[in-house]
Amino acid sequence: LNFNCADAIVECAGQILLVQRKGVPGMNTWALPGGFRESNETFLQAALRELLEETNLRVPEKVIRGSIVSKKLFDEPDRGCGIPRNTVAFYIKLSRNSDGGLPRANGSSDAKAAKWVTLFDAMNKYKLFDDHQDIISDMLGIKPIPAIFNEWC
């Protein structure tokens, strides 16, 4: 049995939007917005639905769709905390608001919280759920700083 999921990597001005998981698995950990694809939707529809449900991101869906940079399937048999899950991740790069700020977001649905964090912090200071750090690394071409150097930051 395989489950299909969709995730959104939303970046704006060097920051990434993360959610704090409300339920299991991974309760209270930080993660990419995303979740299970329903049988009547595409991976893109699932990613957008989950993103908007979990973050209440104040950006029109048309703008989000137009800001998709890339997408990629992650289907390693050992991903998914012991439950085989395939996910299609969508990299969305947004512009700052007209006032220069980041788009507003707050946790909703099955997300306890939502917040913008720097890419550096997401990759080096947060323990992200499951393989979400690897997904970010793969799609954005960035790597965490090795632990020995991380102590100096």
DSSP file with accessible surface (Angstrom, degrees, kcal/mol):
  #  RESIDUE AA STRUCTURE BP1 BP2  ACC     N-H-->O    O-->H-N    N-H-->O    O-->H-N    TCO  KAPPA ALPHA  PHI   PSI    X-CA   Y-CA   Z-CA
    1    1 A L              0   0  176      0, 0.0     2,-0.4     0, 0.0     0, 0.0   0.000 360.0 360.0 360.0 127.1    0.0    0.0    0.0
    2    2 A N        -     0   0   98     81,-0.1     2,-0.4    83,-0.0    83,-0.2  -0.946 360.0-148.7-118.6 143.4    1.4    3.4   -1.0
    3    3 A F  E     -a   85   0A  78     81,-1.9    83,-2.9    -2,-0.4     2,-0.5  -0.876  10.6-140.9-108.3 145.7    0.1    6.8   -0.1
    4    4 A N  E     +a   86   0A  51     -2,-0.4    33,-2.9    33,-0.3     2,-0.3  -0.904  25.9 172.1-109.3 132.9    0.4    9.8   -2.3
    5    5 A C  E     -aB  87  36A   2     81,-2.9    83,-1.7    -2,-0.5     2,-0.3  -0.820  20.6-148.0-130.9 169.3    1.1   13.3   -0.8
    6    6 A A  E     -aB  88  35A   0     29,-2.4    29,-2.2    -2,-0.3     2,-0.3  -0.995  13.3-169.4-141.2 140.0    2.0   16.7   -2.0
    7    7 A D  E     -aB  89  34A   7     81,-2.0    83,-2.3    -2,-0.3     2,-0.5  -0.931  11.8-142.4-128.8 154.6    4.2   19.3   -0.3
    8    8 A A  E     -a   90   0A   0     25,-2.7     2,-0.7    -2,-0.3    83,-0.2  -0.975   3.8-163.5-121.4 125.7    4.9   23.0   -0.8
    9    9 A I  E     -a   91   0A   0     81,-3.1    83,-3.5    -2,-0.5     2,-0.6  -0.940  19.2-172.2-101.6 106.8    8.2   24.7   -0.4
   10   10 A V  E     -a   92   0A   0     -2,-0.7     7,-2.2     7,-0.4     2,-0.4  -0.914   3.9-177.7-108.4 117.2    7.3   28.4   -0.2
   11   11 A E  E     +aC  93  16A  16     81,-3.0    83,-3.0    -2,-0.6     2,-0.3  -0.899   9.2 171.2-115.4 143.0   10.2   30.9   -0.3
   12   12 A C  E >  S-aC  94  15A   0      3,-2.5     3,-1.7    -2,-0.4    83,-0.1  -0.913  71.3 -19.5-150.3 121.1   10.1   34.6    0.0
   13   13 A A  T 3  S-     0   0   47     81,-0.6     3,-0.1    -2,-0.3    82,-0.1   0.869 128.3 -46.5  52.1  44.7   13.1   36.9    0.4
   14   14 A G  T 3  S+     0   0   34      1,-0.3   105,-2.2   104,-0.1     2,-0.3   0.612 118.9 107.0  77.9   9.8   15.4   34.1    1.7
   15   15 A Q  E <   -CD  12 118A  49     -3,-1.7    -3,-2.5   103,-0.3     2,-0.4  -0.879  55.3-148.2-120.4 156.4   12.8   32.8    4.1
   16   16 A I  E     -CD  11 117A   0    101,-3.4   101,-2.4    -2,-0.3     2,-0.6  -0.934  17.7-121.6-125.7 144.6   10.7   29.6    4.0
   17   17 A L  E     + D   0 116A   0     -7,-2.2    -7,-0.4    -2,-0.4     2,-0.3  -0.768  35.5 178.6 -90.0 120.6    7.2   29.0    5.3
   18   18 A L  E     - D   0 115A   0     97,-2.7    97,-2.5    -2,-0.6     2,-0.3  -0.866  15.5-148.7-118.5 156.1    7.1   26.1    7.8
   19   19 A V  E     -ED  31 114A   3     12,-2.8    12,-2.6    -2,-0.3     2,-0.6  -0.924  15.5-129.6-120.6 149.6    4.2   24.6    9.8
   20   20 A Q  E     -ED  30 113A  40     93,-2.6    92,-3.0    -2,-0.3    93,-0.8  -0.888  34.3-120.6 -96.8 122.7    4.3   23.0   13.2
   21   21 A R  E     - D   0 111A  58      8,-2.9     7,-3.2    -2,-0.6    90,-0.2  -0.413  21.2-165.9 -69.6 133.9    2.5   19.7   13.0
   22   22 A K        +     0   0  107     88,-2.1     2,-0.2     5,-0.2    -1,-0.1   0.768  67.7  34.2 -88.1 -30.3   -0.5   19.3   15.3
   23   23 A G  S    S-     0   0   32     87,-0.5     5,-0.1     2,-0.2    89,-0.1  -0.514  91.3 -40.7-119.4-176.0   -1.0   15.5   15.1
   24   24 A V  S    S+     0   0  118      2,-0.2     2,-0.1    -2,-0.2    -1,-0.1  -0.634  98.6  49.6 -92.2 152.6    1.0   12.3   14.7
   25   25 A P  S    S+     0   0   62      0, 0.0    -2,-0.2     0, 0.0   104,-0.0   0.641 133.7   5.6 -74.7 159.6    3.3   11.3   13.2
   26   26 A G  S >  S-     0   0   23      1,-0.2     3,-2.5    -2,-0.1    -5,-0.3   0.719  81.4-168.6  80.1  25.1    5.6   14.1   14.0
   27   27 A M  T 3  S+     0   0   96      1,-0.3    -5,-0.2    -5,-0.1    -1,-0.2  -0.173  72.7   5.2 -51.3 132.2    3.5   16.0   16.5
   28   28 A N  T 3  S+     0   0   68     -7,-3.2    -1,-0.3     1,-0.3     2,-0.1   0.327 100.3 123.8  74.4  -4.7    5.0   19.4   17.3
   29   29 A T    <   -     0   0   43     -3,-2.5    -8,-2.9    -9,-0.1     2,-0.3  -0.456  65.8-111.5 -79.3 161.5    7.8   19.1   14.7
   30   30 A W  E     +Ef  20 128A  40     97,-0.8    99,-2.7   -10,-0.2     2,-0.3  -0.716  46.9 160.3 -93.6 144.8    8.3   21.7   12.0
   31   31 A A  E     -E   19   0A   0    -12,-2.6   -12,-2.8    -2,-0.3    99,-0.1  -0.940  44.1 -83.2-153.6 168.2    7.5   20.7    8.4
   32   32 A L        -     0   0    3     -2,-0.3     2,-0.2   -14,-0.2   -14,-0.1  -0.570  58.1 -99.5 -72.2 144.5    6.7   21.8    4.9
   33   33 A P  S    S+     0   0    0      0, 0.0   -25,-2.7     0, 0.0     2,-0.3  -0.486  78.2  96.7 -63.5 135.2    3.0   22.5    4.4
   34   34 A G  E     +B    7   0A   5     16,-0.3     2,-0.3   -27,-0.2   -27,-0.2  -0.966  34.0 167.1 166.8-178.6    1.5   19.4    2.8
   35   35 A G  E     -B    6   0A  17    -29,-2.2   -29,-2.4    -2,-0.3     2,-0.1  -0.986  45.9 -15.3 170.5-162.8   -0.4   16.2    3.1
   36   36 A F  E     -B    5   0A 111     -2,-0.3     2,-0.4   -31,-0.2   -31,-0.3  -0.358  54.3-126.6 -71.7 141.4   -2.3   13.5    1.5
   37   37 A R        -     0   0   77    -33,-2.9   -33,-0.3    -2,-0.1     2,-0.2  -0.711  25.2-132.1 -83.9 130.4   -3.7   13.8   -2.1
   38   38 A E    >   -     0   0   93     -2,-0.4     3,-1.8     4,-0.2     8,-0.1  -0.495  22.4-110.6 -80.7 156.6   -7.4   13.0   -2.3
   39   39 A S  T 3  S+     0   0  125      1,-0.3    -1,-0.1    -2,-0.2    -2,-0.0   0.733 114.6  52.3 -63.7 -20.9   -8.6   10.6   -5.0
   40   40 A N  T 3  S+     0   0  127      2,-0.1     2,-0.3     0, 0.0    -1,-0.3   0.181 102.1  70.2-102.6  19.1  -10.3   13.4   -7.0
   41   41 A E  S <  S-     0   0   20     -3,-1.8     2,-0.1     4,-0.0    -4,-0.0  -0.938  73.1-119.4-136.8 157.9   -7.4   15.9   -7.2
   42   42 A T     >  -     0   0   72     -2,-0.3     4,-2.4     1,-0.1    -4,-0.2  -0.361  39.9-103.1 -81.1 170.4   -4.0   16.3   -8.9
   43   43 A F  H  > S+     0   0   57      2,-0.2     4,-2.7     1,-0.2     5,-0.2   0.909 124.2  51.4 -61.6 -40.5   -0.8   16.6   -6.9
   44   44 A L  H  > S+     0   0   42      2,-0.2     4,-2.6     1,-0.2     5,-0.3   0.939 109.3  49.1 -63.3 -45.3   -0.8   20.4   -7.6
   45   45 A Q  H  > S+     0   0   85      1,-0.2     4,-2.6     2,-0.2    -1,-0.2   0.915 112.4  49.0 -60.0 -40.7   -4.4   20.7   -6.4
   46   46 A A  H  X S+     0   0    0     -4,-2.4     4,-2.9     2,-0.2     5,-0.3   0.920 110.7  49.8 -64.4 -44.5   -3.4   18.8   -3.3
   47   47 A A  H  X S+     0   0    2     -4,-2.7     4,-2.5     1,-0.2    -2,-0.2   0.924 114.2  44.6 -61.4 -44.8   -0.3   20.9   -2.6
   48   48 A L  H  X S+     0   0    3     -4,-2.6     4,-2.6     2,-0.2     5,-0.3   0.921 114.0  49.4 -67.0 -42.9   -2.3   24.1   -3.0
   49   49 A R  H  X S+     0   0   46     -4,-2.6     4,-2.9    -5,-0.3     5,-0.2   0.956 114.7  44.0 -60.6 -49.5   -5.2   22.9   -0.9
   50   50 A E  H  X S+     0   0   15     -4,-2.9     4,-2.7     2,-0.2   -16,-0.3   0.908 113.0  52.2 -63.2 -43.1   -2.9   21.7    1.9
   51   51 A L  H  X S+     0   0    0     -4,-2.5     4,-1.8    -5,-0.3     6,-0.4   0.952 115.1  40.5 -57.2 -49.9   -0.8   24.9    1.8
   52   52 A L  H  X S+     0   0   45     -4,-2.6     4,-1.8     1,-0.2    -2,-0.2   0.889 116.5  49.6 -71.2 -37.4   -3.8   27.2    2.1
   53   53 A E  H  < S+     0   0   76     -4,-2.9    -1,-0.2    -5,-0.3    -2,-0.2   0.912 117.6  39.2 -65.2 -42.5   -5.6   25.0    4.7
   54   54 A E  H  < S+     0   0    7     -4,-2.7    54,-1.6    -5,-0.2    -2,-0.2   0.725 130.5  23.7 -83.4 -23.5   -2.5   24.7    6.9
   55   55 A T  H  < S-     0   0    0     -4,-1.8    51,-3.1    -5,-0.3    -3,-0.2   0.572  79.1-139.4-119.3 -14.3   -1.2   28.3    6.6
   56   56 A N     <  -     0   0   63     -4,-1.8    -4,-0.1    -5,-0.3    -3,-0.1   0.879  33.8-163.5  50.5  35.7   -4.0   30.6    5.6
   57   57 A L        -     0   0    9     -6,-0.4     2,-1.7     1,-0.1    48,-0.2  -0.315  16.8-136.0 -55.5 125.6   -1.4   32.2    3.4
   58   58 A R        +     0   0  113     46,-2.6    46,-0.3    -3,-0.2    -1,-0.1  -0.417  68.6 106.6 -87.5  61.8   -2.7   35.6    2.3
   59   59 A V  S    S-     0   0   19     -2,-1.7     5,-0.1    44,-0.1    -2,-0.0  -0.996  77.8-106.3-136.1 132.1   -1.7   35.3   -1.3
   60   60 A P    >>  -     0   0   86      0, 0.0     4,-2.2     0, 0.0     3,-0.6  -0.292  25.9-125.0 -59.6 141.4   -4.2   34.7   -4.1
   61   61 A E  H 3> S+     0   0   82      1,-0.2     4,-3.0     2,-0.2     5,-0.2   0.866 111.0  59.2 -57.1 -35.6   -4.1   31.2   -5.5
   62   62 A K  H 3> S+     0   0  181      1,-0.2     4,-1.9     2,-0.2    -1,-0.2   0.907 106.9  47.0 -60.8 -39.3   -3.6   32.6   -9.0
   63   63 A V  H <> S+     0   0   72     -3,-0.6     4,-0.7     2,-0.2    -1,-0.2   0.917 111.4  50.9 -67.9 -42.7   -0.4   34.3   -7.8
   64   64 A I  H >< S+     0   0    0     -4,-2.2     3,-1.4     1,-0.2    -2,-0.2   0.950 110.1  49.4 -60.0 -48.2    0.8   31.1   -6.1
   65   65 A R  H >< S+     0   0  102     -4,-3.0     3,-1.1     1,-0.3    -1,-0.2   0.894 110.9  50.4 -58.1 -40.2    0.2   29.1   -9.2
   66   66 A G  H 3< S+     0   0   69     -4,-1.9    -1,-0.3     1,-0.2    -2,-0.2   0.565 105.2  58.9 -74.6  -8.4    2.2   31.6  -11.3
   67   67 A S  T << S+     0   0   27     -3,-1.4    26,-2.5    -4,-0.7     2,-0.4   0.277  71.4 124.7-104.3   7.9    5.1   31.5   -8.8
   68   68 A I  E <   +G   92   0A  51     -3,-1.1    24,-0.3    24,-0.2     3,-0.1  -0.585  32.3 178.4 -73.2 123.1    5.8   27.8   -9.1
   69   69 A V  E     -     0   0A  86     22,-3.3     2,-0.3    -2,-0.4    -1,-0.2   0.825  59.8 -23.4 -92.1 -42.6    9.5   27.4  -10.0
   70   70 A S  E     -G   91   0A  44     21,-1.1    21,-2.9     2,-0.0    -1,-0.3  -0.978  49.9-147.8-161.5 169.0    9.7   23.6  -10.1
   71   71 A K  E     -G   90   0A 145     -2,-0.3     2,-0.3    19,-0.2    19,-0.2  -0.977  13.9-176.0-144.2 154.7    8.3   20.3   -9.0
   72   72 A K  E     -G   89   0A  88     17,-2.0    17,-2.7    -2,-0.3     2,-0.4  -0.979  23.6-125.1-154.9 142.8    9.8   16.9   -8.2
   73   73 A L  E     -G   88   0A  85     -2,-0.3     2,-0.5    15,-0.2    15,-0.2  -0.715  17.4-165.0 -87.1 132.5    8.6   13.5   -7.2
   74   74 A F  E     +G   87   0A  25     13,-3.4    13,-2.5    -2,-0.4    -2,-0.0  -0.973  26.1 149.9-117.6 112.3   10.2   11.9   -4.0
   75   75 A D        +     0   0   78     -2,-0.5    11,-0.1    11,-0.2    -1,-0.1   0.020   6.0 154.1-137.0  28.2    9.4    8.2   -4.0
   76   76 A E    >   -     0   0  124      1,-0.2     3,-1.8     9,-0.1     9,-0.3  -0.398  48.3-128.7 -58.7 134.3   12.3    6.5   -2.2
   77   77 A P  T 3  S+     0   0  113      0, 0.0    -1,-0.2     0, 0.0     8,-0.1   0.779 105.0  51.6 -59.6 -25.6   10.8    3.3   -0.7
   78   78 A D  T 3  S+     0   0  137      6,-0.1     4,-0.4     3,-0.0     3,-0.2   0.424  87.0 102.0 -95.4   3.5   12.2    4.0    2.8
   79   79 A R    <   +     0   0   11     -3,-1.8     6,-0.6     1,-0.2    51,-0.0  -0.451  56.3  59.5 -80.0 156.7   10.8    7.6    3.1
   80   80 A G  S >  S-     0   0    0      4,-0.2     3,-2.4     1,-0.1    -1,-0.2   0.781 112.4 -79.4 102.9  28.2    7.7    8.2    5.2
   81   81 A C  T 3  S-     0   0   69      1,-0.3    -1,-0.1    -3,-0.2    -2,-0.1   0.877 100.6 -44.1  52.2  41.2    8.4    7.1    8.8
   82   82 A G  T 3  S+     0   0   76     -4,-0.4    -1,-0.3     1,-0.2    -2,-0.1   0.327 124.8  97.3  89.0 -11.1    7.8    3.4    7.9
   83   83 A I  S <  S-     0   0   82     -3,-2.4    -1,-0.2    -5,-0.1   -81,-0.1  -0.954  83.7-117.7-110.9 114.2    4.7    4.0    5.8
   84   84 A P        +     0   0   52      0, 0.0   -81,-1.9     0, 0.0     2,-0.4  -0.318  44.8 171.3 -56.1 120.5    5.5    4.1    2.1
   85   85 A R  E     -a    3   0A  28     -6,-0.6     2,-0.4    -9,-0.3   -81,-0.2  -0.990  22.9-157.6-135.8 128.7    4.6    7.6    0.9
   86   86 A N  E     -a    4   0A  35    -83,-2.9   -81,-2.9    -2,-0.4     2,-0.4  -0.830  18.2-172.8 -96.6 140.8    5.3    9.2   -2.4
   87   87 A T  E     -aG   5  74A   0    -13,-2.5   -13,-3.4    -2,-0.4     2,-0.6  -0.994  21.4-150.3-135.4 144.7    5.2   13.0   -2.5
   88   88 A V  E     -aG   6  73A  17    -83,-1.7   -81,-2.0    -2,-0.4     2,-0.4  -0.974  22.3-156.1-106.6 120.8    5.4   15.6   -5.2
   89   89 A A  E     -aG   7  72A   0    -17,-2.7   -17,-2.0    -2,-0.6     2,-0.5  -0.843   1.9-155.4-100.5 137.1    7.0   18.8   -3.9
   90   90 A F  E     -aG   8  71A   7    -83,-2.3   -81,-3.1    -2,-0.4     2,-0.6  -0.958   7.1-146.5-114.0 125.7    6.3   22.1   -5.5
   91   91 A Y  E     -aG   9  70A  23    -21,-2.9   -22,-3.3    -2,-0.5   -21,-1.1  -0.841  20.3-175.2 -93.9 118.4    8.9   25.0   -5.1
   92   92 A I  E     -aG  10  68A   2    -83,-3.5   -81,-3.0    -2,-0.6     2,-0.6  -0.965   9.1-164.4-119.1 123.0    7.0   28.3   -5.0
   93   93 A K  E     -a   11   0A 107    -26,-2.5     2,-0.2    -2,-0.5   -81,-0.2  -0.925  13.1-170.5-114.8 111.2    9.0   31.5   -4.9
   94   94 A L  E     -a   12   0A  10    -83,-3.0   -81,-0.6    -2,-0.6     2,-0.2  -0.611  17.4-125.6 -98.0 158.8    6.9   34.5   -3.9
   95   95 A S        -     0   0  105     -2,-0.2     3,-0.1   -83,-0.1    -1,-0.0  -0.605  37.8 -92.0 -93.9 159.3    7.7   38.2   -3.9
   96   96 A R        -     0   0  128     -2,-0.2     6,-0.2     1,-0.1    -1,-0.1  -0.248  50.8 -92.5 -62.1 159.5    7.5   40.5   -0.9
   97   97 A N    >   -     0   0   57      4,-3.4     3,-2.3     1,-0.1    -1,-0.1  -0.198  42.6 -97.7 -64.3 167.3    4.2   42.3   -0.3
   98   98 A S  T 3  S+     0   0  139      1,-0.3    -1,-0.1     2,-0.1    -2,-0.1   0.785 127.5  55.7 -61.6 -24.7    3.8   45.9   -1.7
   99   99 A D  T 3  S-     0   0  128      2,-0.1    -1,-0.3     3,-0.0     3,-0.1   0.398 122.8-106.7 -87.6   3.4    4.8   47.2    1.8
  100  100 A G  S <  S+     0   0   35     -3,-2.3    -2,-0.1     1,-0.3     2,-0.1   0.384  82.2 118.8  90.8  -4.4    8.0   45.2    1.7
  101  101 A G        -     0   0   25      1,-0.1    -4,-3.4    -5,-0.1    -1,-0.3  -0.324  69.9 -94.9 -89.2 174.5    6.9   42.6    4.2
  102  102 A L        -     0   0   39     -6,-0.2    -1,-0.1     1,-0.1    -6,-0.1  -0.573  52.1 -89.2 -83.1 150.4    6.4   38.8    4.0
  103  103 A P        -     0   0    2      0, 0.0     2,-0.1     0, 0.0    -1,-0.1  -0.320  50.9-106.9 -58.3 141.0    2.9   37.5    3.1
  104  104 A R        +     0   0  161    -46,-0.3   -46,-2.6    -3,-0.1     2,-0.3  -0.442  46.8 166.3 -72.2 145.0    0.9   36.9    6.3
  105  105 A A        -     0   0   25    -48,-0.2     2,-0.3     9,-0.1   -49,-0.2  -0.982  11.7-179.3-153.8 151.0    0.3   33.3    7.4
  106  106 A N        -     0   0   62    -51,-3.1     7,-0.1    -2,-0.3     9,-0.1  -0.984  38.4 -89.2-151.6 152.9   -0.9   31.5   10.5
  107  107 A G        +     0   0   21     -2,-0.3     2,-0.3     7,-0.3   -52,-0.2  -0.334  54.1 154.5 -65.0 140.1   -1.4   27.9   11.5
  108  108 A S    >   +     0   0   41    -54,-1.6     3,-1.9     5,-0.2     2,-0.1  -0.950  45.3  14.1-155.2 170.4   -4.8   26.4   10.8
  109  109 A S  T 3  S-     0   0   59     -2,-0.3   -55,-0.1     1,-0.3   -59,-0.0  -0.387 134.9  -9.2  59.3-121.3   -6.4   23.0   10.1
  110  110 A D  T 3  S+     0   0   79     -2,-0.1   -88,-2.1   -88,-0.0   -87,-0.5   0.181 118.0  94.6 -96.6  21.3   -3.9   20.3   11.2
  111  111 A A  E <   -D   21   0A   2     -3,-1.9   -90,-0.2   -90,-0.2     3,-0.1  -0.951  58.3-160.5-110.8 125.9   -1.0   22.8   11.7
  112  112 A K  E    S-     0   0A 106    -92,-3.0     2,-0.3    -2,-0.5    -5,-0.2   0.838  77.2  -7.1 -68.8 -35.9   -0.5   24.2   15.2
  113  113 A A  E     -D   20   0A  30    -93,-0.8   -93,-2.6    -7,-0.1     2,-0.3  -0.972  57.4-152.2-154.8 161.3    1.4   27.2   13.9
  114  114 A A  E     +D   19   0A  15     -2,-0.3     2,-0.3   -95,-0.2    -7,-0.3  -0.993  24.7 161.5-138.5 138.6    2.9   28.6   10.7
  115  115 A K  E     -D   18   0A  82    -97,-2.5   -97,-2.7    -2,-0.3     2,-0.4  -0.996  37.9-114.3-156.2 156.2    5.9   30.9   10.5
  116  116 A W  E     +D   17   0A  39     -2,-0.3     2,-0.3   -99,-0.2   -99,-0.2  -0.767  36.3 177.2 -88.4 132.3    8.6   32.2    8.1
  117  117 A V  E     -D   16   0A   8   -101,-2.4  -101,-3.4    -2,-0.4    -2,-0.0  -0.965  35.6 -96.9-132.2 153.1   12.1   31.2    9.0
  118  118 A T  E  >  -D   15   0A  52     -2,-0.3     4,-2.7  -103,-0.3  -103,-0.3  -0.319  31.1-120.0 -64.8 152.1   15.4   31.9    7.2
  119  119 A L  H  > S+     0   0   29   -105,-2.2     4,-2.2     1,-0.2     5,-0.2   0.894 115.6  56.1 -58.6 -39.5   16.6   29.2    4.9
  120  120 A F  H  > S+     0   0   73   -106,-0.3     4,-1.7     1,-0.2     5,-0.3   0.945 109.8  44.0 -57.8 -49.8   19.8   29.1    7.0
  121  121 A D  H  >>S+     0   0   44      1,-0.2     4,-3.0     2,-0.2     5,-1.2   0.913 111.5  53.7 -64.2 -41.7   17.7   28.4   10.2
  122  122 A A  H  <5S+     0   0    0     -4,-2.7     4,-0.2     1,-0.2    -1,-0.2   0.886 116.8  38.5 -59.5 -37.5   15.5   25.8    8.4
  123  123 A M  H  <5S+     0   0    4     -4,-2.2    -1,-0.2    -5,-0.2    -2,-0.2   0.702 132.4  22.0 -86.7 -21.3   18.5   23.9    7.3
  124  124 A N  H  <5S+     0   0   23     -4,-1.7    -3,-0.2    -5,-0.2    -2,-0.2   0.636 126.5  34.3-123.7 -20.3   20.7   24.3   10.4
  125  125 A K  T  <5S+     0   0  127     -4,-3.0     2,-0.4    -5,-0.3    -3,-0.2   0.547 101.7  70.8-118.6 -11.7   18.7   25.0   13.5
  126  126 A Y      < -     0   0   49     -5,-1.2     2,-0.9    -4,-0.2    -1,-0.0  -0.892  67.1-141.0-109.6 139.0   15.4   23.2   13.0
  127  127 A K        -     0   0  183     -2,-0.4   -97,-0.8    -3,-0.0     2,-0.2  -0.869  34.2-153.9 -92.3 103.3   14.9   19.4   13.2
  128  128 A L  B     -f   30   0A  10     -2,-0.9   -97,-0.2    -6,-0.2     5,-0.1  -0.472  20.6 -90.6 -83.7 153.6   12.4   19.1   10.3
  129  129 A F  S >  S-     0   0   11    -99,-2.7     3,-2.4    -2,-0.2     4,-0.2  -0.290  79.5 -38.5 -61.0 139.2    9.8   16.3   10.0
  130  130 A D  T 3  S-     0   0   54      1,-0.3     3,-0.3     2,-0.1     4,-0.1  -0.089 122.4 -23.5  48.6-125.2   10.7   13.1    8.1
  131  131 A D  T 3> S+     0   0   24      1,-0.2     4,-2.1     2,-0.1    -1,-0.3   0.085  97.8 119.1-105.8  24.5   12.8   13.9    5.0
  132  132 A H  H <> S+     0   0    4     -3,-2.4     4,-2.5     1,-0.2     5,-0.2   0.858  73.5  54.6 -64.1 -33.4   11.7   17.5    4.6
  133  133 A Q  H  > S+     0   0   59     -3,-0.3     4,-2.7    -4,-0.2    -1,-0.2   0.921 109.0  49.4 -63.1 -40.9   15.2   18.9    5.1
  134  134 A D  H  > S+     0   0  108     -3,-0.2     4,-2.7     2,-0.2    -2,-0.2   0.875 109.4  51.8 -64.8 -38.1   16.4   16.6    2.3
  135  135 A I  H  X S+     0   0    0     -4,-2.1     4,-2.7     2,-0.2     5,-0.3   0.945 111.7  46.0 -63.8 -46.8   13.5   17.8    0.0
  136  136 A I  H  X S+     0   0    0     -4,-2.5     4,-2.6     1,-0.2     6,-0.4   0.941 113.9  49.5 -59.8 -47.2   14.5   21.4    0.6
  137  137 A S  H  X>S+     0   0    8     -4,-2.7     4,-1.5     1,-0.2     5,-0.7   0.932 113.7  45.5 -58.2 -47.1   18.1   20.6    0.0
  138  138 A D  H  <5S+     0   0   79     -4,-2.7    -1,-0.2     1,-0.2    -2,-0.2   0.929 118.3  40.7 -64.5 -46.1   17.4   18.8   -3.2
  139  139 A M  H  <5S+     0   0   25     -4,-2.7    -1,-0.2    -5,-0.2    -2,-0.2   0.826 124.5  34.8 -78.3 -31.4   15.0   21.3   -4.7
  140  140 A L  H  <5S-     0   0   33     -4,-2.6    -1,-0.2    -5,-0.3    -2,-0.2   0.517 101.5-125.3-100.6  -7.8   16.8   24.5   -3.7
  141  141 A G  T  <5 +     0   0   64     -4,-1.5     2,-0.3    -5,-0.3    -3,-0.2   0.822  66.4 127.9  69.5  31.5   20.4   23.2   -4.1
  142  142 A I      < -     0   0   54     -5,-0.7    -1,-0.2    -6,-0.4    -2,-0.2  -0.900  41.4-157.5-120.4 151.4   21.4   24.1   -0.5
  143  143 A K        -     0   0  158     -2,-0.3   -20,-0.1    -3,-0.1   -19,-0.0  -0.912  25.4-104.2-124.2 151.2   23.0   22.0    2.1
  144  144 A P        -     0   0   49      0, 0.0   -20,-0.1     0, 0.0     3,-0.1  -0.366  43.8-102.4 -66.6 154.9   23.1   22.2    5.9
  145  145 A I        -     0   0   52    -25,-0.2     5,-0.1     1,-0.1     0, 0.0  -0.619  46.4 -99.0 -74.8 135.2   26.4   23.4    7.4
  146  146 A P    >>  -     0   0   77      0, 0.0     4,-1.9     0, 0.0     3,-1.3  -0.253  35.5-110.9 -55.1 146.2   28.4   20.5    8.8
  147  147 A A  H 3> S+     0   0   76      1,-0.3     4,-1.3     2,-0.2    -2,-0.1   0.811 115.1  59.7 -51.6 -38.4   27.9   20.2   12.6
  148  148 A I  H 34 S+     0   0  106      1,-0.2     4,-0.3     2,-0.2    -1,-0.3   0.896 112.6  38.9 -62.7 -35.5   31.5   21.3   13.4
  149  149 A F  H X> S+     0   0  100     -3,-1.3     3,-1.4     1,-0.2     4,-0.5   0.800 104.5  68.8 -82.5 -28.9   31.0   24.6   11.6
  150  150 A N  H >< S+     0   0   44     -4,-1.9     3,-1.0     1,-0.3    -1,-0.2   0.822  89.9  63.5 -61.2 -30.0   27.4   25.0   12.9
  151  151 A E  T 3< S+     0   0  157     -4,-1.3    -1,-0.3     1,-0.2    -2,-0.2   0.782  99.9  53.8 -65.1 -25.2   28.8   25.6   16.5
  152  152 A W  T <4        0   0  185     -3,-1.4    -1,-0.2    -4,-0.3    -2,-0.2   0.612 360.0 360.0 -85.2 -12.1   30.6   28.7   15.3
  153  153 A C    <<        0   0   93     -3,-1.0    -3,-0.0    -4,-0.5     0, 0.0  -0.467 360.0 360.0 -82.8 360.0   27.4   30.3   13.8
